[in-house]
């Protein structure tokens, strides 16, 4: 029995028939004719090994790691639909990327998204149909719509087989529906198709004069356009980028760089940069800690804390990253050592400087150079990596080690103590004594299985001892109550360990010196490049990617900026090529 769903799309059983072929016309649009559910599942035939154990390049061959198929994040899909339809207020409810779209719930959400987009047709700011759809049927209009909107939606010019497939979808729907409704069926089918939702990459024949390792292929211009746009704008390519792909301009590294420079000059790149640095600093939380907005703090110890103050912390850190990257020299050193700060009144008070007058007003100020230097001495970072009541040198040190130096830590031993480190009054050898947070950490992590990791973590975290759990500067630690107050001296001496290409560890006194040491660290620079790589390609770099990362990482003496780093990534071997997992 031929069952057709209300939107003119056939069910899952028939959709799966289109999943077998690797050719674009069938692998992408074969399932397309039969919409979102089986289509999205059917396109996944290239799930690669992200650990990349393939052969290494020899003799100067271009080699890249295999990678599985990616689909858009919910944010990317939503922003793409906003741009396709010129509807900036569009908001969609979609599941995060967990692989194939196979669950009925995910399929239903894709279908609901298509219905929501069509329901907002009065809000579309971009012409989608090239004719008056309320008038008589117009075959030229159908053909024009399929080709023009199809190119924008699928991010490539459709071949004749794809055009015929979509026009066949229209013809079947037109037998039972009006001209306008039949066009909307095709539109909703496109929106839900795997060719839109998945970032499908098959590469092209020919090596362009390059020496390629076995199984490595250059990406097509269309595929490079998509990589550029989703890396730098987090949305679908614009017409200028699609034109460049169609003309062949993106077949060369020079053409790719020219378009990357154009995209970086657009405000959409600024938004992407803000998002990148918020992600790098884990401001939105992880499975280990809460977000900046939800990091719990004691109201008794931090009465000035408020949702507005947390929002100001995020505003400052994102504005600082954007300022360095797009308005300043763009250097890694500047990001980690600048005293510039974007503050409102409450945040200025937390930093102990004079801020702008007026509710909601922000202004750039200069922070004390002996107290603050760069993003790791700002309240956003310090608050996220602080505990409810006191600072947390362990959490701060572990973050720097893992995310700034790319030195992963294994899970803590099963018998690791979970007793909170609070300092203050503790019993020691039968007597009550006062301990600083540092002394308490040292006492609880200096023996047993803890030593191996904490010998590296703690000296990094101790450099941040002058900042409390909210990010306020402390010259001394105070505690107790009115009847028995106490004051303890802070020891912020620490050590940046030797990691990767760095010759040796660096002794520091305080976070200002620690930030300067990180700014000069080759390991920290390479680690940041790896984070950009993961954003660009949405996979973890492996050995085959090291040449691309090394080429993109600016050396301190080169004067290279983060902008140069980003541009270099877009012309790297890993960005411009693919390897099929089975090859």
C-alpha positions in Angstrom: 0.0 0.0 0.0 1.3 3.4 -1.0 1.2 5.5 2.2 1.9 9.3 1.9 2.2 11.6 4.9 0.2 14.8 5.1 3.1 17.0 3.9 3.4 14.9 0.7 6.4 12.9 1.9 6.5 9.1 2.0 7.4 7.1 5.1 10.6 5.7 6.5 10.4 2.3 4.8 10.7 3.8 1.3 13.1 6.5 2.4 15.7 3.8 3.4 15.8 2.5 -0.2 17.7 5.6 -1.2 20.6 5.1 1.2 22.6 2.6 -0.7 24.3 4.8 -3.4 27.3 6.9 -2.7 26.6 9.2 -5.6 25.4 12.6 -4.7 22.2 12.5 -6.7 21.0 9.4 -4.9 22.9 9.6 -1.6 21.7 13.1 -1.0 18.5 13.7 -3.0 17.3 10.2 -3.3 16.5 10.3 0.4 15.5 13.9 -0.1 12.4 13.0 -2.1 11.3 11.0 0.8 12.0 13.6 3.5 13.6 13.8 6.9 13.3 10.6 8.7 14.9 7.8 6.7 16.7 10.3 4.6 18.8 11.7 7.4 19.6 8.2 8.5 20.3 6.9 5.0 23.0 9.4 4.2 25.3 8.1 6.9 27.5 5.6 5.1 30.9 7.1 5.8 31.3 7.0 9.6 35.0 7.5 10.0 37.4 6.7 12.8 38.1 10.1 14.4 41.2 8.7 16.1 42.9 8.6 12.6 45.1 5.5 12.6 45.6 5.7 8.8 49.0 5.8 7.1 51.2 8.8 7.6 52.4 10.9 4.7 55.9 10.3 3.4 58.0 12.3 1.0 55.9 15.4 1.2 52.6 13.8 0.3 49.4 15.6 1.5 47.8 13.4 4.1 44.8 13.9 6.3 43.0 11.9 8.9 39.7 10.2 8.0 36.6 11.7 9.5 33.0 10.7 9.9 30.1 12.5 8.4 29.0 15.6 10.4 25.6 17.1 10.7 24.8 20.7 11.7 24.5 21.6 15.3 21.1 22.9 16.2 22.5 26.4 16.3 24.0 26.0 12.8 20.7 24.7 11.4 18.7 27.5 13.0 21.1 30.2 11.8 21.1 28.6 8.3 17.3 28.7 8.2 17.3 32.3 9.4 19.6 33.3 6.6 17.8 31.2 3.9 14.5 32.8 4.7 15.6 36.2 6.0 13.9 35.6 9.4 16.3 36.6 12.2 13.6 35.9 14.9 13.2 32.3 13.9 13.7 29.9 16.8 13.7 26.1 16.4 13.7 23.2 18.8 16.3 20.6 17.7 18.3 17.9 19.3 22.1 18.2 19.7 24.4 16.3 17.3 24.7 12.7 18.5 25.4 11.1 15.2 22.7 9.9 12.8 19.2 11.2 12.9 17.5 7.9 13.6 15.2 8.4 16.5 11.6 9.2 15.9 11.9 12.2 18.2 14.7 13.7 16.2 12.8 13.1 13.0 9.7 14.6 14.4 11.6 17.7 15.4 13.0 18.1 11.9 9.5 17.9 10.5 8.2 20.3 13.2 11.0 22.7 12.3 10.0 22.7 8.6 6.3 23.3 9.6 7.4 26.2 11.9 9.4 27.8 9.1 6.5 27.7 6.7 4.1 28.9 9.4 6.3 32.1 9.7 6.0 32.8 6.0 4.8 36.4 6.6 8.1 37.0 8.5 10.3 35.9 5.6 12.5 38.7 4.5 14.0 36.9 1.6 12.1 36.1 -1.6 11.9 32.3 -1.8 9.5 31.7 -4.7 10.3 33.5 -7.9 6.6 34.1 -8.8 3.2 34.8 -7.3 2.3 31.4 -5.9 -1.3 32.4 -5.5 -1.7 32.7 -9.2 -1.9 30.0 -11.9 0.6 27.2 -12.2 3.8 28.3 -13.7 6.3 25.6 -14.8 9.1 28.1 -15.3 8.6 29.3 -11.8 8.9 25.7 -10.5 12.1 25.1 -12.4 13.5 28.4 -11.2 12.6 27.8 -7.6 14.1 24.3 -7.6 17.4 25.6 -9.1 17.8 28.9 -7.2 16.6 27.9 -3.8 18.1 24.5 -4.2 21.5 26.0 -4.7 21.2 28.1 -1.6 19.8 25.3 0.6 22.0 22.4 -0.6 25.1 24.6 -0.9 25.8 23.5 -4.5 24.2 23.9 -8.0 21.8 21.0 -8.5 22.6 18.7 -11.4 19.8 17.6 -13.8 19.1 14.4 -12.0 18.5 16.3 -8.8 16.4 18.9 -10.5 14.3 16.2 -12.1 13.9 14.4 -8.7 12.6 17.5 -7.0 10.3 18.5 -9.9 8.9 14.9 -9.8 8.2 15.5 -6.1 6.3 18.7 -7.1 4.3 16.8 -9.8 3.2 14.1 -7.4 2.1 16.7 -4.8 0.4 18.8 -7.5 -2.0 16.0 -8.4 -3.8 16.5 -5.1 -2.8 20.0 -4.0 -2.8 23.6 -5.2 0.2 25.2 -7.0 1.3 27.0 -3.8 0.8 24.0 -1.5 2.7 21.7 -3.9 5.7 24.2 -3.9 5.6 24.2 -0.1 5.8 20.4 -0.1 9.0 20.6 -2.1 10.3 23.4 0.2 9.6 21.3 3.3 11.2 18.3 1.7 14.4 20.3 1.0 14.5 21.7 4.6 14.4 18.2 6.0 16.8 16.6 3.5 20.1 15.0 4.5 21.8 17.1 1.9 20.9 20.2 3.9 21.2 18.9 7.5 24.4 16.9 6.9 27.6 18.4 5.8 28.3 15.8 3.2 31.8 15.7 1.8 32.8 13.3 -1.0 35.7 15.3 -2.6 36.6 15.6 -6.3 38.7 13.8 -8.8 42.1 15.2 -9.7 44.9 16.4 -7.5 45.4 19.9 -8.7 49.1 19.3 -9.1 49.4 18.1 -5.5 51.1 14.9 -4.3 48.4 13.1 -2.4 48.6 10.1 -0.1 46.5 7.1 -1.0 42.8 7.8 -0.4 43.2 11.6 0.0 41.1 13.8 -2.2 40.7 17.5 -2.5 37.3 18.9 -1.4 35.1 20.3 -4.1 34.7 24.1 -4.1 31.2 23.7 -2.8 32.4 21.6 0.2 35.2 24.2 0.9 32.6 26.9 0.8 30.5 25.1 3.4 33.6 24.5 5.6 34.5 28.2 5.4 31.0 29.4 6.2 30.3 27.1 9.1 33.7 27.7 10.6 33.8 31.5 10.3 30.1 32.4 10.3 28.4 29.3 11.8 25.8 29.5 9.1 25.2 28.6 5.4 27.3 30.2 2.7 26.1 33.5 1.2 25.7 34.0 -2.6 29.2 35.4 -3.0 30.8 32.4 -1.5 28.6 30.0 -3.6 29.5 32.0 -6.7 33.2 31.6 -5.8 32.7 27.9 -5.5 30.8 27.6 -8.8 33.5 29.6 -10.7 36.3 27.3 -9.5 37.9 30.1 -7.4 37.9 27.8 -4.3 39.8 25.1 -6.1 43.0 26.8 -5.0 44.3 27.7 -1.6 44.7 31.3 -2.7 41.0 31.5 -3.6 40.0 30.0 -0.3 42.1 32.4 1.6 40.6 35.4 -0.3 37.1 34.3 0.7 38.2 33.6 4.3 39.5 37.1 4.5 36.2 38.4 3.2 34.3 36.4 5.8 36.5 37.5 8.6 35.8 41.1 7.8 32.0 40.5 8.3 30.3 41.1 11.7 29.2 37.5 11.6 32.8 36.4 12.2 32.8 38.5 15.4 29.9 36.6 16.8 31.6 33.3 16.0 34.8 34.5 17.7 32.8 35.5 20.8 31.2 32.0 20.8 34.6 30.3 20.4 36.2 32.0 23.3 33.2 31.4 25.5 33.4 27.7 24.6 37.1 27.6 25.2 36.7 29.1 28.7 33.8 26.7 29.3 31.5 29.5 30.3 28.4 27.5 29.3 29.4 24.7 31.7 30.4 21.1 31.1 29.7 17.7 32.8 32.2 18.8 35.4 30.9 22.2 36.4 28.1 24.6 36.0 27.9 27.6 33.6 29.0 31.1 34.5 25.4 32.1 35.1 24.7 29.1 37.4 28.0 28.6 39.2 26.9 28.6 42.9 28.3 31.2 45.3 27.6 31.8 48.9 25.3 34.9 49.3 26.7 35.5 52.7 30.3 35.7 51.5 29.5 37.4 48.2 26.6 39.7 48.7 27.4 41.7 45.6 26.8 38.7 43.4 23.8 38.8 41.1 22.6 37.6 37.7 23.4 41.1 36.3 27.0 40.8 37.6 27.4 37.4 36.0 26.0 38.8 32.7 28.6 41.6 32.9 31.4 39.1 33.4 30.4 37.3 30.2 30.0 40.6 28.3 33.5 41.6 29.3 35.3 38.4 28.4 33.6 38.2 25.0 34.2 41.9 24.2 37.8 41.5 25.2 38.4 38.5 22.9 36.6 40.4 20.1 38.6 43.5 20.7 42.0 41.7 20.6 41.1 39.7 17.5 39.4 42.3 15.3 40.4 45.7 16.6 43.9 45.3 18.2 47.0 43.5 17.1 45.3 40.1 17.4 48.3 38.6 19.1 48.1 35.6 21.5 50.3 37.5 24.0 47.8 40.4 24.0 44.9 38.1 24.8 46.8 36.7 27.8 48.4 39.9 29.1 46.3 43.0 28.3 44.9 45.1 31.2 42.0 46.4 29.0 38.6 45.6 30.5 35.1 46.3 29.4 33.1 46.9 32.5 29.9 48.4 33.9 29.6 49.8 37.4 29.2 46.5 39.4 32.0 44.8 37.6 34.3 47.8 37.9 33.6 47.7 41.7 34.6 44.0 41.8 37.8 44.9 40.1 38.4 47.9 42.4 38.4 50.5 39.6 36.2 53.4 38.6 33.5 52.4 36.2 31.1 54.2 33.9 28.1 56.1 35.4 24.5 55.1 34.6 22.6 51.8 34.7 23.7 49.4 32.0 26.6 51.5 30.8 29.8 49.8 29.8 33.2 51.4 29.1 36.8 50.3 28.5 39.1 50.8 31.4 42.6 49.8 32.4 43.0 47.4 35.3 45.9 47.5 37.7 48.8 45.8 36.0 50.1 44.1 39.1 46.7 42.4 39.6 45.2 41.6 36.2 46.6 40.4 32.9 44.5 38.9 30.2 41.5 36.6 30.1 42.6 34.2 32.9 42.6 37.0 35.5 39.1 38.0 34.7 36.0 37.4 36.8 34.3 35.1 34.3 37.1 32.5 34.3 37.8 32.8 38.0 34.2 32.5 39.0 33.5 29.5 36.8 36.6 27.8 38.3 35.9 28.7 41.9 33.9 26.9 44.5 30.8 28.0 46.4 32.8 29.6 49.2 36.5 29.8 48.3 38.8 29.8 45.4 39.8 26.5 43.8 43.4 26.2 42.8 42.8 22.6 41.8 40.1 23.4 39.4 41.9 26.4 38.0 45.2 24.5 37.6 43.5 21.5 36.0 41.7 23.7 33.4 45.0 25.4 32.4 46.8 22.1 32.2 44.1 20.4 30.0 42.6 23.2 28.0 45.4 25.7 27.6 48.4 23.3 27.5 46.5 20.4 26.0 47.9 18.0 28.5 45.0 15.7 29.4 44.5 14.4 32.9 43.0 10.9 33.5 40.1 10.4 35.9 41.0 10.7 39.6 41.7 7.4 41.4 38.7 5.6 42.8 39.8 6.3 46.4 40.4 10.0 45.8 39.2 12.2 48.6 36.2 14.3 48.0 36.5 16.3 51.2 36.1 20.0 50.3 39.2 22.2 50.5 38.1 25.3 52.5 41.2 26.3 54.6 40.4 28.2 57.7 40.4 26.5 61.1 41.5 22.8 60.9 42.8 20.2 63.3 46.4 19.4 62.9 48.3 17.0 65.2 45.6 17.5 67.8 45.7 21.3 67.7 43.5 23.8 65.9 45.4 25.8 63.4 44.7 28.2 60.6 45.4 27.2 57.0 45.3 29.1 53.8 43.5 27.5 50.9 47.0 26.7 49.5 48.1 25.0 52.7 44.9 23.0 52.9 45.3 21.8 49.3 48.9 20.8 49.9 48.0 18.9 53.0 45.2 16.9 51.3 47.0 16.1 48.0 50.6 15.5 49.0 50.4 11.8 49.7 49.1 8.6 48.2 47.8 8.4 44.7 47.1 12.1 44.5 50.7 13.2 44.2 51.4 12.2 40.6 48.7 14.6 39.2 48.6 17.2 41.8 52.4 17.8 41.6 51.6 19.4 38.3 48.1 20.8 38.8 48.7 22.5 42.1 51.6 24.8 41.2 49.6 26.1 38.2 46.5 26.8 40.4 48.5 28.3 43.2 49.4 31.2 40.9 45.8 32.3 41.1 45.7 32.5 44.9 45.1 36.2 45.0 41.5 35.8 43.5 38.6 34.6 45.5 35.7 32.4 44.2 34.0 35.4 42.6 37.2 36.8 41.1 37.9 39.6 43.6 41.6 40.4 44.3 42.8 39.5 47.8 46.0 40.7 49.3 45.4 38.4 52.3 43.0 35.7 53.3 40.7 36.5 56.0 38.2 34.4 58.0 36.6 33.6 61.3 33.9 35.7 62.9 33.7 38.9 64.9 34.8 37.1 68.0 37.8 35.4 66.5 38.8 36.9 63.1 42.1 35.9 61.5 44.3 37.1 58.6 46.7 34.9 56.7 49.4 35.8 54.1 48.8 34.6 50.6 51.5 32.6 48.8 50.9 32.8 45.0 54.2 31.3 43.9 53.6 28.7 41.2 55.1 26.9 38.3 54.2 26.4 34.7 55.4 22.9 33.8 57.5 21.9 30.8 55.0 20.7 28.1 55.6 19.7 24.5 58.2 21.8 22.8 58.8 24.1 25.7 62.3 23.7 27.0 61.5 23.7 30.7 59.1 24.8 33.4 58.9 28.4 34.5 58.7 29.6 38.1 56.1 32.4 38.6 54.8 34.5 41.4 51.1 35.3 40.8 48.7 35.0 37.9 50.2 38.0 36.1 53.5 36.2 35.7 51.7 32.9 35.0 49.8 34.6 32.2 53.0 36.0 30.7 54.6 32.5 30.9 51.6 31.0 29.1 51.7 33.8 26.4 55.3 32.8 25.7 54.6 29.1 25.7 54.8 27.2 22.4 52.7 24.5 23.9 49.9 27.0 24.8 50.0 28.4 21.2 49.8 25.0 19.6 47.0 24.1 22.0 44.9 27.1 21.0 45.4 26.2 17.4 44.1 22.7 18.2 41.0 24.3 19.7 40.4 26.3 16.5 41.0 23.1 14.5 38.3 21.3 16.4 35.9 24.2 15.8 36.7 24.3 12.1 36.5 20.5 11.5 34.5 19.4 14.5 36.9 16.6 15.3 39.9 16.0 17.5 43.2 16.5 15.6 45.4 13.4 15.3 49.0 12.7 14.1 48.1 13.2 10.5 46.9 16.7 11.3 50.1 17.9 13.1 51.6 19.4 10.0 48.5 21.5 9.5 48.5 22.6 13.1 52.2 23.4 13.1 51.9 25.5 10.0 49.0 27.5 11.4 50.5 28.1 14.8 52.1 31.6 15.0 55.5 31.7 16.6 56.1 34.5 19.2 58.9 36.1 17.2 56.8 36.1 14.0 54.4 38.7 15.1 51.6 36.5 13.8 48.1 37.2 15.0 45.2 34.9 15.9 43.6 36.2 12.6 46.7 34.8 10.8 46.2 31.6 12.6 42.6 31.3 11.5 43.4 32.1 7.9 46.3 29.6 7.9 43.9 26.9 9.1 41.6 27.6 6.2 44.3 26.8 3.7 45.8 23.9 5.6 45.9 20.4 4.2 43.4 19.2 6.7 40.9 21.9 5.8 41.2 21.5 2.1 41.2 17.7 1.8 39.5 14.6 3.0 40.3 11.0 3.3 37.5 8.4 3.0 37.6 6.2 6.1 37.6 3.0 4.0 40.4 4.1 1.7 
